[in-house]
Amino acid sequence: MNSIEHCFLYGIVDLGYVEPNEVTDMAKKLVRGGIDLLQLRAKTESVDEIRRLAQDILLVTQPAGVPLILNDYPQLLADVRAEGCHLGQEDGSIEQARQIAGRQILVGRSTHSIEQAIAAQQEGADYIGFGPLFPTPTKPDATAIGLRDLRQLHARVNIPIFCIGGIKESNLRQVTDAGAQRVCLVSDLLTASDPIAKVRAVKADL
């Protein structure tokens, strides 16, 4: 299984872009392209549906050594053998998520400022998401925070930092030039005419 320290390109199978019956096929394409880490985000689906989708994705990710992260729902990790969960700022504590899962898991935290990033590291997060860097249709109500803090962020936070929010192949160089080392892409991968080729192209530029 890929260790989080060796993951640089994070993909999210977001049901805001992918129909439930296309989730497994999209996961296959992203994994085939070489995605390092994959998340299932299903904000409007039932817990039972998320459980089913996660079980299907695991048949793709685990043989490839790609960790699967569930957006929220640490309670599912007691019986779904995904590698971890990702928490927002309002989703409870990292310690509580690990207790609910009842086993060793990865726990990530969404952060939107250097202060939140430092707090997540101190709380014991395995990695953080930092953003949104740019306006993004994935979270239209979120305020873009820009690129100016990236170098300071990486100087003060030692756990893996995945920059997220409006990042595309077309602006990736701008993001990495600003100091980003790891990125998470959503719509640019999921809406690509050839997701396999898109993942490969992005990885080649990291």
C-alpha positions in Angstrom: 0.0 0.0 0.0 1.3 3.5 -0.9 2.4 5.3 2.3 1.0 8.8 2.6 4.5 10.2 2.5 4.9 8.8 -1.0 1.6 10.1 -2.3 1.7 13.3 -4.4 -1.4 13.2 -6.6 -4.8 12.8 -4.7 -7.9 12.1 -6.7 -11.5 12.4 -5.5 -14.4 10.3 -6.9 -17.1 12.9 -6.2 -20.7 12.0 -6.9 -21.3 15.6 -7.7 -19.6 14.7 -11.0 -19.9 10.9 -11.3 -23.1 8.9 -11.3 -23.2 6.0 -8.8 -23.2 3.4 -11.5 -20.0 5.0 -13.0 -18.0 5.2 -9.8 -16.1 1.9 -10.1 -15.2 2.5 -13.7 -13.9 6.0 -12.8 -11.9 4.6 -10.0 -10.4 2.1 -12.4 -9.4 4.8 -14.8 -7.8 7.0 -12.1 -5.9 4.0 -10.7 -4.8 3.0 -14.2 -3.5 6.5 -14.8 -1.4 6.3 -11.7 -3.3 8.1 -9.0 -1.5 7.9 -5.6 -4.4 8.3 -3.2 -8.2 8.2 -3.8 -11.1 9.6 -1.9 -14.8 8.8 -2.2 -17.0 11.9 -1.6 -20.7 11.3 -1.7 -22.4 14.1 0.2 -26.0 13.3 -0.8 -26.0 9.5 -0.7 -27.2 7.3 2.1 -24.7 5.6 4.5 -25.7 2.2 3.0 -25.0 3.5 -0.5 -21.6 4.9 0.5 -20.8 1.5 2.1 -21.7 -0.3 -1.1 -19.7 2.1 -3.3 -16.7 2.0 -1.0 -16.7 -1.8 -1.1 -16.8 -1.8 -4.9 -13.9 0.7 -5.1 -11.8 -1.3 -2.7 -11.8 -4.1 -5.2 -10.0 -1.7 -7.5 -7.7 0.2 -5.2 -6.4 -2.4 -2.8 -4.8 -4.7 -5.5 -3.1 -1.6 -6.9 -1.8 -0.4 -3.5 -3.8 2.8 -3.6 -5.2 4.0 -0.2 -8.9 4.7 -0.2 -10.2 7.5 2.0 -13.9 8.1 2.8 -15.1 11.7 3.0 -16.4 11.7 6.6 -18.1 8.6 8.0 -15.5 7.1 10.3 -18.2 4.8 11.6 -18.1 2.9 8.3 -14.4 2.0 8.8 -15.3 -0.6 11.4 -16.6 -2.9 8.6 -15.4 -1.2 5.4 -11.7 -1.8 5.1 -10.8 1.5 3.5 -7.6 3.0 4.7 -8.9 6.1 6.2 -11.3 9.1 6.4 -11.2 12.8 5.7 -12.7 15.3 8.1 -13.8 18.9 7.6 -13.3 21.6 10.2 -16.7 20.8 11.7 -16.5 17.0 11.6 -15.3 16.1 15.0 -11.9 15.3 16.4 -9.2 13.1 14.8 -8.8 11.0 17.9 -12.6 10.4 18.0 -12.5 9.3 14.3 -9.8 6.7 15.2 -11.7 5.5 18.2 -14.9 5.1 16.1 -13.1 3.1 13.4 -11.6 0.8 16.1 -8.4 0.3 14.2 -5.4 2.1 12.8 -6.5 4.4 10.0 -5.3 7.5 8.1 -7.2 10.7 9.1 -7.0 13.8 7.0 -8.3 17.3 7.8 -9.5 20.1 5.5 -7.8 23.4 6.4 -8.2 26.9 5.0 -5.4 28.8 6.8 -2.0 28.3 8.2 -3.4 28.4 11.7 -5.9 25.6 10.9 -3.1 23.6 9.3 -0.9 23.9 12.4 -3.8 22.9 14.6 -4.5 19.8 12.5 -0.9 18.7 12.7 -0.9 19.2 16.5 -4.1 17.2 16.7 -2.5 14.3 15.0 -3.7 14.4 11.4 -1.8 12.2 9.0 -2.2 14.8 6.2 -4.1 17.9 5.4 -6.0 19.4 2.5 -5.2 23.1 2.1 -7.5 25.3 0.1 -9.4 26.2 -1.9 -6.6 27.9 -3.7 -8.9 29.0 -6.6 -12.6 29.3 -7.0 -14.1 25.8 -7.6 -17.5 24.5 -8.7 -17.0 21.6 -6.3 -17.5 24.0 -3.4 -19.0 27.2 -5.0 -19.6 28.9 -1.6 -16.0 28.6 -0.4 -13.7 31.6 -0.6 -10.5 31.1 -2.6 -7.4 31.7 -0.4 -4.8 32.0 -3.1 -1.2 31.0 -3.4 0.7 33.4 -1.2 0.9 31.3 2.0 2.1 28.1 0.4 5.8 28.5 1.1 5.3 29.6 4.7 2.8 26.8 5.2 5.3 24.2 4.0 8.0 25.7 6.3 5.7 25.4 9.4 3.8 22.1 8.8 5.7 18.8 8.5 2.9 16.4 7.5 1.9 15.9 3.9 0.0 18.9 2.5 -2.4 18.4 -0.5 -3.3 21.7 -2.1 -6.8 21.6 -3.4 -9.5 23.8 -5.0 -9.7 24.7 -8.6 -6.4 23.1 -9.5 -6.2 21.9 -13.1 -3.5 20.7 -15.4 -3.5 24.2 -16.9 -2.6 26.0 -13.7 -0.6 23.2 -12.0 2.8 24.9 -12.8 1.5 28.1 -11.2 0.7 26.1 -8.0 4.0 24.2 -7.8 6.0 27.3 -8.6 4.3 28.9 -5.5 5.6 26.1 -3.3 3.1 23.2 -3.5 4.5 19.7 -3.4 1.3 17.7 -3.4 -2.0 18.4 -5.1 -5.6 17.1 -5.2 -7.6 17.4 -8.4 -11.3 16.8 -8.7 -13.2 18.2 -11.7 -10.3 18.3 -14.1 -9.8 14.5 -13.7 -13.5 13.5 -13.5 -14.7 15.5 -16.5 -11.7 14.8 -18.7 -12.4 13.0 -22.0 -9.6 10.6 -21.1 -9.1 10.4 -17.3 -6.3 7.9 -17.7 -4.3 10.3 -19.9 -5.2 13.3 -17.7 -3.8 11.6 -14.6 -0.6 10.7 -16.4 -0.2 14.2 -17.7 -0.6 15.7 -14.3 1.8 13.3 -12.6 4.4 14.0 -15.3 4.2 17.7 -14.3 4.5 17.2 -10.5 
